[in-house]
């Protein structure tokens, strides 16, 4: 329709993006550039060391290492899943309960790796100036020193992590006892 029209400008022709050099082209380009540099340096009287081009085997080894790293799951995630299988929630604890007494309640079920209290209202405790404002640190100290605010809550909750997953079944049998 508008083919022969002189009033319309010609459409601009887009160039294809330049191709990325393949590894063999890159190596060849490196060799050429190092040869040019040494030729320039010889003309100036300077000596430069030539860089050795990479062997193809070294590149393959690096790629193999990269693949191995991506195949393995992150260790933190794996440990967390393992810890979740060995953890129980304990509710309706008295406010006088501390970490040691919580762990001793479940020693008959198996070896306890750790015990912690949750949702504990704390009273004031003195800490160093560099740790001021660290609420998690204050809660740990108050729970360990049994400085708990008994006026705001009637009970507390906690978590117990066992060293073996079989201990969880024994602990769950203690429910409502």
N, CA, C and O of each residue as an XYZ file, in Angstrom:
708
protein
N       0.808     -1.186      0.000
C       0.000      0.000      0.000
C       0.862      1.264      0.000
O       0.658      2.162     -0.817
N       1.838      1.328      0.933
C       2.694      2.507      0.999
C       4.060      2.265      0.373
O       4.976      3.050      0.621
N       4.239      1.233     -0.414
C       5.544      0.874     -0.953
C       6.193      1.986     -1.761
O       7.350      2.330     -1.516
N       5.501      2.531     -2.680
C       6.101      3.508     -3.577
C       5.972      4.927     -3.068
O       6.289      5.860     -3.806
N       5.529      5.131     -1.862
C       5.294      6.476     -1.364
C       6.607      7.158     -1.008
O       7.443      6.577     -0.316
N       6.786      8.366     -1.469
C       8.001      9.124     -1.203
C       7.897      9.891      0.101
O       8.910     10.372      0.609
N       6.682     10.021      0.667
C       6.495     10.810      1.882
C       6.920     10.067      3.148
O       7.166     10.698      4.177
N       7.007      8.773      3.091
C       7.396      7.999      4.271
C       8.900      7.754      4.287
O       9.483      7.400      3.263
N       9.523      7.941      5.434
C      10.965      7.669      5.507
C      11.231      6.167      5.482
O      10.349      5.367      5.792
N      12.405      5.807      5.126
C      12.789      4.394      5.082
C      12.925      3.864      6.502
O      13.368      4.579      7.401
N      12.545      2.614      6.696
C      12.645      1.991      8.021
C      14.101      1.719      8.344
O      14.867      1.286      7.482
N      14.479      1.971      9.583
C      15.876      1.681      9.942
C      16.100      0.172     10.026
O      15.236     -0.578     10.479
N      17.247     -0.237      9.591
C      17.603     -1.648      9.640
C      18.366     -1.916     10.939
O      19.373     -1.271     11.230
N      17.863     -2.880     11.707
C      18.514     -3.230     12.972
C      19.597     -4.268     12.730
O      19.432     -5.206     11.951
N      20.695     -4.069     13.415
C      21.795     -5.016     13.294
C      21.590     -6.146     14.296
O      21.083     -5.931     15.397
N      21.978     -7.316     13.911
C      21.914     -8.455     14.828
C      22.940     -8.237     15.923
O      24.018     -7.706     15.655
N      22.627     -8.640     17.171
C      23.598     -8.465     18.253
C      24.855     -9.274     17.969
O      24.782    -10.357     17.389
N      26.001     -8.755     18.375
C      27.250     -9.484     18.109
C      27.262    -10.814     18.868
O      26.780    -10.912     19.997
N      27.817    -11.816     18.224
C      27.877    -13.138     18.846
C      28.945    -13.149     19.918
O      30.011    -12.548     19.774
N      28.628    -13.855     21.009
C      29.614    -14.006     22.069
C      30.653    -15.005     21.605
O      30.313    -16.036     21.025
N      31.897    -14.710     21.852
C      32.934    -15.652     21.403
C      32.865    -16.951     22.194
O      32.654    -16.944     23.407
N      33.043    -18.047     21.502
C      33.076    -19.342     22.166
C      34.419    -19.491     22.850
O      35.307    -18.654     22.691
N      34.559    -20.556     23.607
C      35.796    -20.733     24.372
C      37.019    -20.805     23.465
O      38.074    -20.276     23.813
N      36.893    -21.459     22.297
C      38.055    -21.546     21.403
C      38.385    -20.168     20.827
O      39.556    -19.830     20.655
N      37.335    -19.361     20.524
C      37.584    -18.006     20.027
C      38.214    -17.141     21.106
O      39.105    -16.337     20.832
N      37.742    -17.313     22.341
C      38.300    -16.539     23.450
C      39.780    -16.845     23.622
O      40.598    -15.942     23.796
N      40.110    -18.129     23.572
C      41.513    -18.518     23.737
C      42.357    -17.938     22.604
O      43.475    -17.470     22.818
N      41.803    -17.979     21.405
C      42.539    -17.441     20.272
C      42.712    -15.930     20.425
O      43.783    -15.394     20.140
N      41.653    -15.240     20.876
C      41.737    -13.798     21.099
C      42.769    -13.474     22.173
O      43.516    -12.504     22.042
N      42.817    -14.280     23.236
C      43.800    -14.054     24.296
C      45.214    -14.210     23.772
O      46.099    -13.411     24.078
N      45.413    -15.252     22.975
C      46.744    -15.483     22.425
C      47.175    -14.304     21.554
O      48.307    -13.828     21.637
N      46.236    -13.844     20.713
C      46.558    -12.725     19.825
C      46.873    -11.470     20.633
O      47.818    -10.744     20.323
N      46.067    -11.218     21.686
C      46.286     -9.999     22.470
C      47.609    -10.082     23.235
O      48.306     -9.074     23.353
N      47.969    -11.254     23.756
C      49.240    -11.369     24.475
C      50.413    -11.222     23.513
O      51.441    -10.645     23.867
N      50.261    -11.745     22.291
C      51.318    -11.598     21.296
C      51.496    -10.134     20.923
O      52.622     -9.658     20.771
N      50.365     -9.408     20.772
C      50.446     -7.987     20.436
C      51.108     -7.211     21.573
O      51.934     -6.331     21.330
N      50.743     -7.540     22.817
C      51.322     -6.839     23.957
C      52.815     -7.082     24.058
O      53.585     -6.158     24.322
N      53.224     -8.322     23.848
C      54.661     -8.613     23.929
C      55.416     -7.923     22.801
O      56.547     -7.475     22.990
N      54.787     -7.837     21.620
C      55.439     -7.146     20.504
C      55.587     -5.665     20.823
O      56.624     -5.066     20.537
N      54.535     -5.061     21.426
C      54.613     -3.651     21.805
C      55.662     -3.448     22.893
O      56.437     -2.492     22.850
N      55.680     -4.351     23.865
C      56.622     -4.231     24.968
C      58.060     -4.399     24.493
O      58.959     -3.719     24.987
N      58.285     -5.299     23.538
C      59.631     -5.487     23.019
C      60.096     -4.221     22.304
O      61.271     -3.859     22.351
N      59.153     -3.561     21.645
C      59.491     -2.305     20.954
C      59.844     -1.228     21.968
O      60.660     -0.358     21.664
N      59.263     -1.253     23.152
C      59.550     -0.273     24.198
C      60.744     -0.672     25.043
O      61.243      0.123     25.840
N      61.198     -1.888     24.870
C      62.320     -2.357     25.669
C      61.867     -2.996     26.982
O      62.705     -3.372     27.802
N      60.587     -3.120     27.189
C      60.066     -3.750     28.409
C      59.804     -5.215     28.142
O      59.456     -5.618     27.032
N      59.982     -6.000     29.188
C      59.677     -7.422     29.079
C      58.492     -7.730     29.973
O      58.456     -7.331     31.137
N      57.537     -8.433     29.428
C      56.364     -8.869     30.188
C      56.257    -10.368     30.093
O      56.597    -10.982     29.082
N      55.781    -10.928     31.159
C      55.566    -12.372     31.141
C      54.301    -12.684     30.361
O      53.293    -11.985     30.461
N      54.382    -13.727     29.603
C      53.195    -14.164     28.877
C      52.316    -14.970     29.817
O      52.793    -15.744     30.647
N      51.040    -14.767     29.663
C      50.097    -15.581     30.424
C      49.894    -16.884     29.687
O      49.750    -16.926     28.465
N      49.887    -17.931     30.460
C      49.650    -19.228     29.855
C      48.159    -19.386     29.611
O      47.351    -19.127     30.503
N      47.790    -19.809     28.411
C      46.364    -20.055     28.168
C      45.908    -21.261     28.979
O      46.671    -22.195     29.228
N      44.665    -21.215     29.376
C      44.099    -22.304     30.174
C      43.973    -23.559     29.350
O      43.637    -23.518     28.166
N      44.242    -24.660     29.985
C      44.032    -25.932     29.316
C      42.557    -26.271     29.414
O      41.886    -25.879     30.368
N      42.058    -26.989     28.443
C      40.628    -27.310     28.438
C      40.268    -28.220     29.609
O      39.134    -28.167     30.084
N      41.183    -29.047     30.091
C      40.921    -29.936     31.224
C      40.676    -29.165     32.507
O      39.851    -29.569     33.327
N      41.394    -28.045     32.691
C      41.214    -27.238     33.901
C      39.826    -26.631     33.937
O      39.202    -26.554     34.995
N      39.344    -26.201     32.784
C      38.014    -25.595     32.722
C      36.955    -26.640     33.063
O      35.998    -26.343     33.778
N      37.121    -27.863     32.554
C      36.167    -28.925     32.829
C      36.139    -29.263     34.308
O      35.073    -29.531     34.863
N      37.307    -29.253     34.959
C      37.352    -29.541     36.391
C      36.589    -28.500     37.174
O      35.884    -28.832     38.127
N      36.720    -27.230     36.782
C      35.991    -26.172     37.472
C      34.491    -26.348     37.286
O      33.728    -26.178     38.237
N      34.060    -26.685     36.084
C      32.632    -26.896     35.844
C      32.111    -28.075     36.646
O      30.988    -28.026     37.149
N      32.904    -29.139     36.778
C      32.494    -30.289     37.576
C      32.316    -29.892     39.030
O      31.356    -30.312     39.675
N      33.236    -29.082     39.556
C      33.122    -28.631     40.942
C      31.875    -27.776     41.124
O      31.191    -27.890     42.141
N      31.572    -26.915     40.144
C      30.380    -26.074     40.234
C      29.123    -26.933     40.268
O      28.198    -26.652     41.031
N      29.083    -27.985     39.441
C      27.912    -28.859     39.409
C      27.745    -29.593     40.726
O      26.621    -29.759     41.199
N      28.828    -30.031     41.322
C      28.747    -30.738     42.597
C      28.196    -29.831     43.684
O      27.409    -30.267     44.525
N      28.609    -28.571     43.669
C      28.148    -27.638     44.691
C      26.659    -27.370     44.565
O      25.981    -27.221     45.582
N      26.131    -27.304     43.358
C      24.715    -26.995     43.187
C      23.835    -28.202     43.483
O      22.668    -28.028     43.835
N      24.353    -29.414     43.353
C      23.550    -30.605     43.597
C      23.273    -30.815     45.077
O      22.201    -31.309     45.427
N      24.192    -30.459     45.951
C      24.028    -30.711     47.380
C      23.133    -29.649     47.999
O      23.295    -28.465     47.707
N      22.170    -30.059     48.866
C      21.332    -29.057     49.530
C      22.140    -28.314     50.574
O      23.138    -28.837     51.069
N      21.728    -27.107     50.916
C      22.454    -26.363     51.936
C      22.425    -27.112     53.261
O      21.381    -27.648     53.636
N      23.554    -27.165     53.988
C      23.601    -27.952     55.213
C      22.683    -27.422     56.299
O      22.175    -28.208     57.098
N      22.450    -26.112     56.357
C      21.582    -25.562     57.391
C      20.164    -26.073     57.234
O      19.521    -26.426     58.223
N      19.668    -26.120     56.015
C      18.315    -26.581     55.778
C      18.183    -28.043     56.149
O      17.185    -28.443     56.749
N      19.182    -28.849     55.798
C      19.161    -30.269     56.109
C      19.173    -30.488     57.623
O      18.428    -31.326     58.130
N      20.014    -29.741     58.350
C      20.080    -29.880     59.802
C      18.788    -29.422     60.447
O      18.349    -29.993     61.446
N      18.172    -28.385     59.876
C      16.930    -27.870     60.454
C      15.823    -28.902     60.335
O      15.056    -29.091     61.278
N      15.722    -29.581     59.181
C      14.697    -30.608     59.019
C      14.934    -31.742     60.011
O      13.988    -32.286     60.582
N      16.197    -32.091     60.211
C      16.535    -33.146     61.141
C      16.173    -32.734     62.567
O      15.680    -33.560     63.334
N      16.404    -31.492     62.931
C      16.091    -30.990     64.266
C      14.588    -30.948     64.490
O      14.119    -31.260     65.585
N      13.827    -30.569     63.476
C      12.369    -30.515     63.610
C      11.787    -31.882     63.934
O      10.814    -31.966     64.683
N      12.343    -32.935     63.403
C      11.846    -34.286     63.655
C      12.133    -34.735     65.087
O      11.489    -35.652     65.597
N      13.099    -34.088     65.730
C      13.479    -34.473     67.095
C      12.973    -33.501     68.153
O      13.374    -33.599     69.313
N      12.101    -32.563     67.781
C      11.649    -31.512     68.688
C      10.201    -31.717     69.093
O       9.363    -32.091     68.272
N       9.907    -31.466     70.384
C       8.522    -31.487     70.853
C       8.185    -30.142     71.477
O       9.057    -29.437     71.986
N       6.900    -29.801     71.429
C       6.396    -28.583     72.043
C       5.769    -28.969     73.372
O       5.027    -29.948     73.458
N       6.066    -28.205     74.390
C       5.513    -28.464     75.718
C       4.768    -27.208     76.155
O       5.361    -26.132     76.241
N       3.481    -27.339     76.429
C       2.677    -26.202     76.833
C       2.256    -26.309     78.286
O       2.491    -27.325     78.941
N       1.633    -25.256     78.782
C       1.071    -25.206     80.128
C       2.109    -25.467     81.216
O       1.845    -26.190     82.177
N       3.276    -24.881     81.059
C       4.332    -25.009     82.064
C       4.151    -23.920     83.114
O       3.677    -22.825     82.815
N       4.529    -24.231     84.331
C       4.446    -23.196     85.367
C       5.540    -22.161     85.110
O       6.544    -22.449     84.458
N       5.335    -20.978     85.623
C       6.302    -19.903     85.400
C       7.599    -20.114     86.174
O       8.596    -19.445     85.900
N       7.602    -21.025     87.126
C       8.827    -21.311     87.868
C       9.738    -22.282     87.117
O      10.843    -22.571     87.578
N       9.293    -22.782     85.980
C      10.083    -23.727     85.189
C      11.237    -22.987     84.506
O      11.058    -21.907     83.942
N      12.417    -23.592     84.572
C      13.560    -23.049     83.836
C      14.057    -24.104     82.846
O      13.493    -25.195     82.767
N      15.089    -23.789     82.107
C      15.571    -24.711     81.063
C      16.021    -26.045     81.640
O      15.730    -27.101     81.078
N      16.723    -25.997     82.746
C      17.234    -27.237     83.342
C      16.101    -28.131     83.819
O      16.140    -29.344     83.615
N      15.098    -27.546     84.450
C      13.992    -28.363     84.946
C      13.159    -28.915     83.784
O      12.632    -30.023     83.875
N      13.037    -28.150     82.694
C      12.325    -28.638     81.515
C      13.053    -29.832     80.903
O      12.420    -30.814     80.513
N      14.364    -29.750     80.818
C      15.150    -30.858     80.271
C      15.077    -32.075     81.186
O      15.008    -33.205     80.702
N      15.091    -31.864     82.498
C      15.056    -33.002     83.426
C      13.705    -33.710     83.411
O      13.634    -34.893     83.742
N      12.624    -33.008     83.033
C      11.304    -33.649     82.926
C      11.304    -34.747     81.873
O      10.576    -35.732     82.001
N      12.110    -34.585     80.843
C      12.077    -35.512     79.712
C      13.332    -36.369     79.593
O      13.531    -37.018     78.566
N      14.178    -36.386     80.611
C      15.382    -37.235     80.570
C      15.021    -38.711     80.531
O      15.777    -39.514     79.983
N      13.888    -39.082     81.099
C      13.481    -40.490     81.112
C      13.137    -40.987     79.704
O      13.143    -42.193     79.460
N      12.842    -40.078     78.782
C      12.494    -40.467     77.406
C      13.729    -40.681     76.535
O      13.675    -41.418     75.550
N      14.818    -40.053     76.889
C      16.045    -40.159     76.100
C      16.932    -38.962     76.350
O      16.581    -38.053     77.103
N      18.085    -38.973     75.708
C      19.052    -37.888     75.886
C      18.512    -36.592     75.275
O      18.059    -36.575     74.130
N      18.567    -35.510     76.053
C      18.066    -34.212     75.614
C      19.235    -33.387     75.078
O      20.244    -33.198     75.758
N      19.079    -32.903     73.849
C      20.113    -32.057     73.246
C      19.994    -30.620     73.744
O      20.995    -30.001     74.106
N      18.760    -30.084     73.764
C      18.559    -28.718     74.246
C      17.107    -28.526     74.669
O      16.210    -29.260     74.253
N      16.911    -27.526     75.499
C      15.567    -27.149     75.941
C      15.519    -25.635     75.998
O      16.490    -24.989     76.393
N      14.378    -25.067     75.600
C      14.243    -23.614     75.668
C      12.814    -23.246     76.008
O      11.869    -23.968     75.689
N      12.680    -22.104     76.664
C      11.374    -21.588     77.032
C      10.947    -20.539     76.013
O      11.774    -19.840     75.428
N       9.649    -20.449     75.820
C       9.100    -19.512     74.851
C       8.027    -18.670     75.516
O       7.365    -19.135     76.444
N       7.849    -17.461     75.067
C       6.792    -16.561     75.543
C       6.855    -16.348     77.045
O       5.860    -16.507     77.752
N       8.015    -15.993     77.513
C       8.194    -15.743     78.938
C       8.287    -14.239     79.146
O       9.137    -13.575     78.552
N       7.401    -13.699     80.000
C       7.474    -12.280     80.336
C       8.605    -12.099     81.337
O       8.673    -12.811     82.339
N       9.483    -11.156     81.070
C      10.679    -11.003     81.900
C      10.620     -9.733     82.727
O       9.904     -8.786     82.400
N      11.376     -9.736     83.790
C      11.551     -8.522     84.597
C      12.863     -7.888     84.212
O      13.618     -8.459     83.425
N      13.149     -6.734     84.743
C      14.385     -6.046     84.396
C      15.606     -6.762     84.926
O      15.587     -7.329     86.019
N      16.653     -6.731     84.152
C      17.920     -7.315     84.553
C      19.025     -6.424     83.980
O      18.890     -5.893     82.878
N      20.100     -6.266     84.721
C      21.194     -5.421     84.257
C      22.086     -6.201     83.296
O      22.483     -7.336     83.560
N      22.383     -5.555     82.179
C      23.299     -6.148     81.203
C      24.307     -5.080     80.802
O      24.138     -3.901     81.114
N      25.348     -5.502     80.113
C      26.397     -4.560     79.700
C      25.856     -3.594     78.645
O      24.889     -3.902     77.949
N      26.482     -2.441     78.535
C      26.028     -1.397     77.613
C      26.108     -1.849     76.156
O      25.279     -1.444     75.341
N      27.084     -2.676     75.820
C      27.218     -3.109     74.427
C      26.105     -4.064     74.004
O      25.871     -4.231     72.807
N      25.413     -4.695     74.954
C      24.302     -5.600     74.638
C      22.945     -4.945     74.878
O      21.916     -5.611     74.769
N      22.927     -3.656     75.200
C      21.678     -2.942     75.476
C      20.776     -2.979     74.247
O      21.232     -2.729     73.131
N      19.515     -3.285     74.445
C      18.557     -3.358     73.348
C      18.424     -4.735     72.738
O      17.553     -4.939     71.893
N      19.246     -5.681     73.127
C      19.182     -7.041     72.603
C      18.153     -7.828     73.426
O      18.488     -8.406     74.460
N      16.911     -7.845     72.962
C      15.821     -8.453     73.728
C      15.980     -9.963     73.885
O      15.638    -10.516     74.930
N      16.493    -10.629     72.861
C      16.681    -12.072     72.943
C      17.683    -12.411     74.050
O      17.505    -13.380     74.788
N      18.727    -11.605     74.151
C      19.749    -11.807     75.180
C      19.158    -11.599     76.575
O      19.439    -12.368     77.494
N      18.343    -10.562     76.727
C      17.704    -10.285     78.017
C      16.781    -11.431     78.415
O      16.765    -11.839     79.576
N      16.009    -11.956     77.457
C      15.100    -13.072     77.764
C      15.870    -14.307     78.196
O      15.448    -15.010     79.114
N      17.004    -14.581     77.541
C      17.806    -15.744     77.929
C      18.316    -15.601     79.350
O      18.262    -16.545     80.138
N      18.811    -14.414     79.674
C      19.342    -14.196     81.024
C      18.230    -14.321     82.058
O      18.407    -14.967     83.091
N      17.089    -13.705     81.782
C      15.975    -13.770     82.736
C      15.465    -15.195     82.911
O      15.127    -15.592     84.026
N      15.404    -15.966     81.836
C      14.952    -17.351     81.939
C      15.951    -18.178     82.738
O      15.554    -19.025     83.538
N      17.237    -17.941     82.531
C      18.262    -18.698     83.261
C      18.317    -18.321     84.737
O      18.568    -19.169     85.593
N      18.079    -17.036     85.029
C      18.125    -16.581     86.420
C      16.761    -16.672     87.102
O      16.616    -16.306     88.268
N      15.771    -17.158     86.370
C      14.400    -17.304     86.869
C      13.823    -15.951     87.299
O      13.121    -15.862     88.307
N      14.119    -14.916     86.540
C      13.547    -13.589     86.791
C      12.388    -13.401     85.817
O      12.515    -12.711     84.805
N      11.268    -14.022     86.135
C      10.105    -14.044     85.272
C       9.004    -13.205     85.902
O       8.808    -13.242     87.116
N       8.289    -12.455     85.084
C       7.176    -11.635     85.558
C       5.943    -12.527     85.676
O       5.347    -12.900     84.666
N       5.564    -12.864     86.886
C       4.433    -13.772     87.116
C       3.097    -13.051     87.094
O       2.059    -13.713     87.067
N       3.078    -11.739     87.104
C       1.817    -11.010     87.156
C       1.126    -10.922     85.794
O      -0.097    -10.786     85.743
N       1.866    -10.997     84.704
C       1.266    -10.799     83.386
C       0.760    -12.084     82.741
O      -0.186    -12.037     81.954
N       1.359    -13.224     83.048
C       0.963    -14.493     82.436
C       0.804    -15.558     83.496
O       1.386    -15.474     84.578
N       0.005    -16.565     83.170
C      -0.209    -17.658     84.118
C       0.642    -18.882     83.804
O       0.923    -19.685     84.694
N       1.054    -19.032     82.550
C       1.862    -20.202     82.195
C       2.834    -19.864     81.068
O       2.803    -18.771     80.503
N       3.693    -20.824     80.758
C       4.708    -20.648     79.716
C       4.711    -21.869     78.809
O       4.064    -22.874     79.102
N       5.439    -21.774     77.715
C       5.603    -22.890     76.782
C       7.087    -23.105     76.548
O       7.915    -22.241     76.837
N       7.401    -24.277     76.017
C       8.806    -24.564     75.753
C       8.978    -25.585     74.654
O       8.012    -26.187     74.185
N      10.212    -25.771     74.251
C      10.580    -26.767     73.244
C      11.709    -27.616     73.796
O      12.615    -27.117     74.464
N      11.639    -28.907     73.507
C      12.693    -29.829     73.898
C      13.177    -30.530     72.640
O      12.377    -31.084     71.887
N      14.489    -30.508     72.411
C      15.090    -31.190     71.266
C      15.866    -32.381     71.797
O      16.751    -32.239     72.641
N      15.522    -33.561     71.288
C      16.195    -34.793     71.696
C      17.339    -35.106     70.748
O      17.379    -34.613     69.620
N      18.274    -35.933     71.217
C      19.394    -36.334     70.366
C      18.969    -37.394     69.355
O      19.574    -37.504     68.289
N      17.937    -38.174     69.673
C      17.460    -39.226     68.771
C      15.966    -39.063     68.535
O      15.236    -38.650     69.436
N      15.509    -39.382     67.337
C      14.102    -39.209     66.978
C      13.198    -40.205     67.715
O      12.013    -39.925     67.896
N      13.722    -41.353     68.143
C      12.910    -42.350     68.852
C      12.423    -41.820     70.202
O      11.388    -42.252     70.711
N      13.170    -40.892     70.767
C      12.805    -40.330     72.066
C      11.526    -39.504     71.991
O      10.831    -39.346     72.994
N      11.211    -38.977     70.811
C      10.008    -38.167     70.640
C       8.760    -38.999     70.903
O       7.824    -38.530     71.551
N       8.744    -40.233     70.403
C       7.581    -41.106     70.601
C       7.358    -41.381     72.089
O       6.220    -41.374     72.559
N       8.430    -41.620     72.820
C       8.304    -41.861     74.257
C       7.787    -40.623     74.981
O       6.991    -40.723     75.914
N       8.251    -39.449     74.538
C       7.825    -38.214     75.184
C       6.346    -37.931     74.897
O       5.634    -37.424     75.764
N       5.891    -38.252     73.706
C       4.484    -38.009     73.371
C       3.541    -38.926     74.153
O       2.374    -38.588     74.351
N       4.035    -40.074     74.594
C       3.227    -40.973     75.421
C       2.996    -40.374     76.805
O       2.064    -40.763     77.508
N       3.847    -39.427     77.191
C       3.705    -38.763     78.498
C       2.617    -37.680     78.477
O       2.355    -37.054     79.504
N       1.990    -37.457     77.329
C       0.972    -36.401     77.196
C      -0.168    -36.621     78.191
O      -0.649    -37.742     78.356
N      -0.590    -35.553     78.845
C      -1.677    -35.552     79.839
C      -1.346    -36.386     81.066
O      -2.249    -36.967     81.668
N      -0.097    -36.462     81.449
C       0.246    -37.196     82.682
C       0.748    -36.239     83.733
O       1.087    -36.660     84.839
